[in-house]
């Protein structure tokens, strides 16, 4: 079973770290770590970092463990 992030994530162009945390996708501390390590791309507008919907979906898809893959390695 594959998760369809296109349906789960609201159709906004940019999300702040607070938006992502409130959606329950990634906690704000973890999101800041990902930005610091440059594992997720952001746009800085003023003093706030914004993450695009496309980048958020890309990150989630690349870091999702497929159930069948997990069962094989266990």
Order of alpha helices (4+ residues) and beta strands (2+ residues): alpha-beta-alpha-alpha-beta-beta-alpha-alpha
